[in-house]
Amino acid sequence: MFYQKITQLELELTTRCNASCPQCVRNFYGGKTWPTLPMVDIDLELIKTKIPDSILKDLIEIRICGTYGDPCIYQDLIELVKYLNSKTSAQLTINTNGSLRTTKWWKDLANVLKKDDRVIFGIDGLDDTNHLYRVNTNFKKIINNAKAFISAGGSAIWSYIVFKHNEHQVDAARQLSNKLGFDGFSCKLTTRFIDKQHNLVDKTPVFDKNNNLNRYLEMPDEKKYLNNGYNNYEKIIKEFGSYENYLQKSKIFCTAQHSNLIYISAEGYVLPCGWLADRFYGFETEKHKDRKKLFELIDLNGGLNTISLHHFSLDEIANSKVFHAIQQNWISENRIERCANQCSKYGMLKQNATKELQPYVKGNV
């Protein structure tokens, strides 16, 4: 069995998003949305009927976040929160850029969340810098939404991805978060300056909607804001000869399996984690050999319907041939590199992802 018991659930409610973050897989470096990405929202009834109460009662944490979309676009989010909190005592965490909805909606959301539920606002700078990564978002609207949410009793965390263009504002942003009543502030130390060909790069491009190059995103200068994973890059080359060899030969310790985490996409597909789900669509993703490997593995073990909530319940999928095949793939000579990149000896999920956290705040790369 892939799991003894599922205790963490990650829900992707929608592939829609108001932002165009340049390092997000859903668009072309901040420009046009990738054309093969379907614009879909998961059916609330699917969640209600295909996630058994037997799983819901054992959950410790439910993360409502996005590989492709922002959950606050989802029309039924408040109804979903009500439903989940009627079925489970699990802590709910919602990740968002915060630049959606009205202040009334944010107050309504706060009123249906439990005391230990929280919203993580991705705010990467201040008024003059946040939009440089969170393209198409509005800082003043985000702050007003956050203030409304907090004033209604909601627990908010400020999550700050550090780049060269905003590293000088970390202290000011932390001070502002305290002033506004956020319950935590974290610096997110990104690993997205390793490209899909596994090369370490010091900058990535930013394009507009007409595919014109505007500028570049650059790694921060201060070492304290660099993910520890970058420090391991030379160690990997020395130990394995190349990054490719490392991805094929290093031992995989699946974070999802050992933390009893399962992921549901907006299309209703179920996978161990969102890191595999982001192999489905995207400019660099669709060209990567991993995508072909993953789809071949799924096809050989019953096809996409086998991992779809439209055809099977969550517990049936968790015990399907596809999940068993993913586990066997870790020791294969033709392994899915994504698993090794995230969850092997020097895997990015095992590196320092956050700084300056409240004790209960977790960070994602």
VEXDREN-2710 file (C-alpha; in Angstrom, 1 decimal):
% VEXDREN-2710
k/r/px/py/pz
1/MET/0.0/0.0/0.0
2/PHE/1.2/3.5/-0.8
3/TYR/-0.4/4.8/2.5
4/GLN/-1.2/3.3/5.8
5/LYS/-3.6/6.2/6.5
6/ILE/-4.1/9.5/4.8
7/THR/-3.8/12.4/7.2
8/GLN/-3.1/15.4/4.9
9/LEU/-5.0/16.5/1.9
10/GLU/-4.0/19.1/-0.7
11/LEU/-6.9/20.5/-2.8
12/GLU/-6.5/22.3/-6.1
13/LEU/-9.9/23.9/-6.6
14/THR/-9.3/25.7/-9.9
15/THR/-6.8/26.3/-12.7
16/ARG/-7.9/29.9/-13.0
17/CYS/-5.8/32.8/-11.6
18/ASN/-5.9/36.6/-11.7
19/ALA/-2.1/36.8/-11.5
20/SER/0.7/36.1/-14.0
21/CYS/3.6/35.2/-11.8
22/PRO/6.7/34.8/-14.1
23/GLN/8.0/31.6/-12.5
24/CYS/4.6/29.9/-12.4
25/VAL/4.1/26.9/-14.7
26/ARG/0.7/28.2/-15.9
27/ASN/2.0/30.9/-18.1
28/PHE/4.9/31.8/-20.4
29/TYR/7.2/33.6/-18.0
30/GLY/4.5/36.0/-16.9
31/GLY/3.1/36.4/-20.4
32/LYS/0.3/34.5/-22.0
33/THR/-1.4/31.7/-20.2
34/TRP/-0.2/28.4/-21.6
35/PRO/-2.7/27.3/-24.3
36/THR/-3.1/23.7/-23.3
37/LEU/-4.0/24.5/-19.7
38/PRO/-7.7/23.8/-19.3
39/MET/-9.7/26.4/-17.4
40/VAL/-11.6/24.2/-15.0
41/ASP/-13.0/24.3/-11.4
42/ILE/-13.6/21.2/-9.4
43/ASP/-17.2/20.3/-8.8
44/LEU/-18.1/20.7/-5.1
45/GLU/-20.4/17.7/-5.3
46/LEU/-17.4/15.6/-6.5
47/ILE/-15.6/16.5/-3.3
48/LYS/-18.6/15.7/-1.2
49/THR/-19.3/12.3/-2.8
50/LYS/-15.9/11.0/-3.6
51/ILE/-13.9/11.8/-0.4
52/PRO/-15.2/9.3/2.1
53/ASP/-16.0/10.4/5.7
54/SER/-13.6/7.7/6.8
55/ILE/-10.7/9.7/5.3
56/LEU/-12.0/13.1/6.3
57/LYS/-12.2/12.1/10.0
58/ASP/-8.5/11.1/10.0
59/LEU/-7.2/14.2/8.4
60/ILE/-4.9/16.5/10.4
61/GLU/-4.4/19.2/7.8
62/ILE/-6.1/20.3/4.5
63/ARG/-4.2/22.6/2.3
64/ILE/-6.2/24.5/-0.3
65/CYS/-3.6/25.9/-2.6
66/GLY/-2.7/26.0/-6.2
67/THR/-0.3/24.5/-8.6
68/TYR/-2.1/26.4/-11.4
69/GLY/-4.8/28.5/-9.9
70/ASP/-5.7/30.7/-6.9
71/PRO/-8.4/29.1/-4.7
72/CYS/-10.1/32.5/-4.0
73/ILE/-11.3/32.5/-7.6
74/TYR/-13.3/29.3/-6.8
75/GLN/-17.0/30.4/-6.5
76/ASP/-17.9/27.7/-3.9
77/LEU/-14.9/28.3/-1.6
78/ILE/-16.9/29.5/1.4
79/GLU/-19.4/26.7/1.0
80/LEU/-16.5/24.2/0.7
81/VAL/-15.0/25.5/3.9
82/LYS/-18.3/25.1/5.7
83/TYR/-18.6/21.5/4.5
84/LEU/-15.1/20.5/5.4
85/ASN/-15.4/22.0/8.9
86/SER/-18.6/20.1/9.4
87/LYS/-16.8/16.8/8.6
88/THR/-13.3/17.1/10.0
89/SER/-11.4/18.9/12.7
90/ALA/-8.4/19.1/10.4
91/GLN/-6.6/22.5/10.2
92/LEU/-7.5/24.3/6.9
93/THR/-4.8/26.4/5.2
94/ILE/-5.7/28.5/2.2
95/ASN/-2.9/30.0/0.0
96/THR/-3.7/33.0/-2.1
97/ASN/-2.3/36.2/-3.6
98/GLY/-5.0/38.1/-1.8
99/SER/-5.9/40.4/-4.7
100/LEU/-9.4/38.9/-5.3
101/ARG/-12.8/39.5/-3.9
102/THR/-14.4/42.2/-1.8
103/THR/-13.6/43.1/1.9
104/LYS/-17.1/41.7/2.7
105/TRP/-16.2/38.4/1.2
106/TRP/-13.1/38.2/3.2
107/LYS/-15.0/38.9/6.4
108/ASP/-17.5/36.2/5.4
109/LEU/-14.6/33.8/4.9
110/ALA/-13.1/34.6/8.3
111/ASN/-16.5/33.9/9.9
112/VAL/-16.6/30.3/8.6
113/LEU/-13.1/29.3/9.4
114/LYS/-12.1/27.6/12.7
115/LYS/-9.8/29.2/15.2
116/ASP/-6.8/27.3/14.0
117/ASP/-7.5/27.6/10.3
118/ARG/-5.5/30.2/8.4
119/VAL/-5.0/32.0/5.2
120/ILE/-1.4/32.4/3.8
121/PHE/-1.1/35.6/1.8
122/GLY/1.6/35.5/-0.9
123/ILE/2.8/39.1/-0.8
124/ASP/6.3/39.5/-2.2
125/GLY/7.2/43.1/-1.4
126/LEU/5.5/46.4/-0.8
127/ASP/3.5/48.7/-2.9
128/ASP/6.3/49.4/-5.4
129/THR/7.6/45.8/-5.7
130/ASN/5.0/43.2/-5.0
131/HIS/3.6/43.4/-8.5
132/LEU/7.0/42.7/-10.0
133/TYR/6.5/39.0/-9.3
134/ARG/2.8/38.9/-8.5
135/VAL/2.0/40.4/-11.9
136/ASN/-1.6/41.9/-12.2
137/THR/-2.2/42.0/-8.5
138/ASN/-2.9/45.2/-6.5
139/PHE/-1.0/45.8/-3.3
140/LYS/-3.5/48.2/-1.8
141/LYS/-6.4/45.8/-2.5
142/ILE/-4.5/42.9/-0.9
143/ILE/-3.8/44.9/2.2
144/ASN/-7.4/46.0/2.5
145/ASN/-8.6/42.4/2.1
146/ALA/-6.1/41.2/4.7
147/LYS/-7.2/43.9/7.1
148/ALA/-10.9/43.0/6.6
149/PHE/-10.1/39.3/7.1
150/ILE/-8.0/39.9/10.3
151/SER/-10.6/42.3/11.7
152/ALA/-13.2/39.6/11.4
153/GLY/-11.1/37.2/13.4
154/GLY/-9.2/35.4/10.6
155/SER/-5.7/34.1/11.2
156/ALA/-3.4/35.4/8.4
157/ILE/0.2/34.6/7.5
158/TRP/2.4/36.9/5.3
159/SER/4.5/34.7/3.0
160/TYR/7.3/36.6/1.2
161/ILE/9.3/35.2/-1.7
162/VAL/12.7/36.9/-1.7
163/PHE/14.3/38.2/-4.9
164/LYS/17.0/40.7/-5.6
165/HIS/14.4/43.4/-6.3
166/ASN/12.6/43.0/-2.9
167/GLU/15.2/41.8/-0.4
168/HIS/15.8/45.3/0.9
169/GLN/12.1/45.4/2.0
170/VAL/11.9/42.3/4.1
171/ASP/12.3/44.1/7.5
172/ALA/9.7/46.7/6.5
173/ALA/7.3/44.1/5.3
174/ARG/7.7/42.1/8.6
175/GLN/7.0/45.3/10.6
176/LEU/3.9/46.0/8.5
177/SER/2.7/42.5/9.0
178/ASN/3.0/42.9/12.7
179/LYS/1.2/46.3/12.6
180/LEU/-1.7/44.9/10.6
181/GLY/-2.2/41.9/12.9
182/PHE/-0.8/39.0/10.9
183/ASP/-0.1/36.0/13.0
184/GLY/3.1/35.1/11.2
185/PHE/5.6/36.3/8.6
186/SER/7.9/34.1/6.6
187/CYS/10.5/34.5/4.0
188/LYS/10.1/31.9/1.3
189/LEU/13.4/30.8/-0.1
190/THR/12.6/29.7/-3.6
191/THR/14.4/27.0/-5.7
192/ARG/13.0/28.2/-9.0
193/PHE/16.4/29.4/-10.2
194/ILE/17.2/25.8/-11.2
195/ASP/15.7/25.4/-14.7
196/LYS/14.0/22.3/-16.2
197/GLN/17.3/21.2/-17.7
198/HIS/18.7/21.2/-14.1
199/ASN/21.0/24.1/-14.7
200/LEU/21.6/26.6/-11.9
201/VAL/20.7/30.1/-13.3
202/ASP/21.0/33.5/-11.7
203/LYS/18.0/35.1/-13.5
204/THR/14.8/34.2/-15.3
205/PRO/13.0/36.3/-17.9
206/VAL/9.7/38.2/-17.5
207/PHE/7.5/38.6/-20.6
208/ASP/4.4/40.6/-21.2
209/LYS/1.1/39.4/-22.8
210/ASN/2.6/40.1/-26.3
211/ASN/5.6/37.9/-25.5
212/ASN/8.0/40.8/-25.3
213/LEU/10.8/40.5/-22.9
214/ASN/10.4/43.2/-20.1
215/ARG/13.0/42.4/-17.5
216/TYR/14.5/39.6/-15.4
217/LEU/14.0/38.1/-12.0
218/GLU/17.2/37.7/-10.1
219/MET/18.3/35.7/-7.1
220/PRO/18.8/37.7/-3.9
221/ASP/22.3/38.9/-3.1
222/GLU/22.2/38.2/0.6
223/LYS/23.1/34.6/1.4
224/LYS/20.6/34.4/4.2
225/TYR/17.8/34.6/1.6
226/LEU/19.2/31.8/-0.6
227/ASN/17.7/28.3/-0.3
228/ASN/20.1/25.8/1.1
229/GLY/19.5/23.6/-1.9
230/TYR/21.7/25.8/-4.0
231/ASN/24.6/25.1/-1.7
232/ASN/24.2/21.4/-2.4
233/TYR/24.5/21.8/-6.2
234/GLU/28.3/21.5/-6.2
235/LYS/28.2/18.6/-3.7
236/ILE/25.8/16.8/-6.1
237/ILE/28.1/17.2/-9.1
238/LYS/31.1/16.1/-7.1
239/GLU/29.4/13.0/-5.6
240/PHE/27.4/11.8/-8.7
241/GLY/29.4/13.3/-11.6
242/SER/26.4/15.2/-13.0
243/TYR/22.9/16.3/-11.9
244/GLU/21.4/13.8/-14.4
245/ASN/23.2/10.9/-12.6
246/TYR/22.0/12.2/-9.2
247/LEU/18.4/12.1/-10.4
248/GLN/18.8/8.6/-11.6
249/LYS/20.8/7.1/-8.8
250/SER/19.9/8.9/-5.6
251/LYS/17.6/7.2/-3.1
252/ILE/14.1/8.6/-3.0
253/PHE/12.3/9.2/0.2
254/CYS/8.8/10.3/-0.8
255/THR/7.7/13.3/1.4
256/ALA/4.0/12.7/0.4
257/GLN/4.1/9.1/1.3
258/HIS/5.8/9.5/4.6
259/SER/3.7/12.5/5.6
260/ASN/0.5/10.7/4.5
261/LEU/-0.3/13.4/2.0
262/ILE/-2.5/13.1/-1.1
263/TYR/-3.3/15.6/-3.8
264/ILE/-6.5/16.3/-5.8
265/SER/-6.4/18.5/-9.0
266/ALA/-9.0/20.8/-10.3
267/GLU/-9.8/18.2/-13.0
268/GLY/-10.4/15.6/-10.3
269/TYR/-7.2/13.7/-10.8
270/VAL/-5.5/12.3/-7.8
271/LEU/-1.7/12.0/-7.3
272/PRO/0.6/11.8/-4.3
273/CYS/1.6/15.5/-4.6
274/GLY/1.3/18.7/-6.6
275/TRP/4.9/18.4/-7.7
276/LEU/3.8/15.5/-10.0
277/ALA/0.7/17.4/-11.0
278/ASP/2.7/20.3/-12.4
279/ARG/4.1/17.8/-15.0
280/PHE/0.7/17.9/-16.8
281/TYR/0.8/21.4/-18.3
282/GLY/3.2/24.3/-19.0
283/PHE/5.8/25.6/-21.4
284/GLU/8.9/23.9/-20.0
285/THR/6.9/21.1/-18.4
286/GLU/5.4/19.7/-21.6
287/LYS/8.8/19.6/-23.3
288/HIS/10.4/17.7/-20.4
289/LYS/10.9/13.9/-20.7
290/ASP/9.3/13.5/-17.2
291/ARG/5.9/14.3/-18.6
292/LYS/6.1/11.5/-21.1
293/LYS/7.4/9.1/-18.4
294/LEU/4.5/10.0/-16.1
295/PHE/1.8/9.6/-18.7
296/GLU/3.3/6.3/-19.9
297/LEU/3.2/5.0/-16.3
298/ILE/-0.4/6.1/-15.9
299/ASP/-1.4/4.6/-19.3
300/LEU/0.2/1.3/-18.5
301/ASN/-1.7/1.0/-15.3
302/GLY/-5.3/1.8/-16.4
303/GLY/-5.1/5.3/-17.8
304/LEU/-6.2/8.7/-16.4
305/ASN/-9.7/7.4/-15.5
306/THR/-8.0/5.2/-12.9
307/ILE/-6.9/8.3/-11.0
308/SER/-10.0/10.4/-11.6
309/LEU/-12.6/11.1/-8.9
310/HIS/-15.2/11.2/-11.7
311/HIS/-14.7/7.4/-11.9
312/PHE/-13.4/6.3/-8.5
313/SER/-13.4/7.4/-4.8
314/LEU/-10.4/8.8/-3.2
315/ASP/-9.6/5.7/-1.1
316/GLU/-9.9/3.5/-4.3
317/ILE/-7.5/5.7/-6.2
318/ALA/-5.0/5.7/-3.3
319/ASN/-4.8/2.0/-3.5
320/SER/-4.7/1.8/-7.3
321/LYS/-2.1/0.4/-9.6
322/VAL/-1.0/3.9/-10.6
323/PHE/0.1/4.7/-7.0
324/HIS/1.9/1.3/-6.7
325/ALA/3.6/1.9/-10.1
326/ILE/4.8/5.4/-8.9
327/GLN/6.4/3.7/-5.9
328/GLN/8.1/1.1/-8.0
329/ASN/9.3/3.8/-10.4
330/TRP/11.6/5.1/-7.6
331/ILE/13.9/2.1/-8.1
332/SER/13.5/2.0/-11.9
333/GLU/16.3/2.8/-14.3
334/ASN/13.7/5.0/-16.1
335/ARG/12.5/6.9/-13.1
336/ILE/10.5/10.1/-13.0
337/GLU/13.1/12.7/-12.3
338/ARG/10.7/15.0/-10.5
339/CYS/10.5/12.6/-7.6
340/ALA/14.3/12.6/-7.2
341/ASN/14.6/16.3/-7.6
342/GLN/12.2/17.0/-4.8
343/CYS/12.5/14.0/-2.5
344/SER/16.0/12.4/-2.7
345/LYS/19.2/12.9/-0.6
346/TYR/19.6/16.6/-1.5
347/GLY/16.0/17.0/-2.5
348/MET/14.6/20.5/-2.6
349/LEU/11.8/19.7/-0.2
350/LYS/14.4/18.9/2.4
351/GLN/16.2/22.2/2.2
352/ASN/15.7/25.4/4.1
353/ALA/12.6/26.8/2.6
354/THR/11.6/29.5/5.1
355/LYS/13.0/32.0/7.6
356/GLU/11.6/34.1/10.4
357/LEU/8.6/31.9/11.0
358/GLN/6.1/31.6/13.8
359/PRO/6.5/28.1/15.4
360/TYR/3.5/26.6/13.6
361/VAL/4.0/28.1/10.2
362/LYS/5.2/25.8/7.4
363/GLY/6.9/26.9/4.2
364/ASN/6.6/25.5/0.7
365/VAL/9.3/26.0/-2.0
END
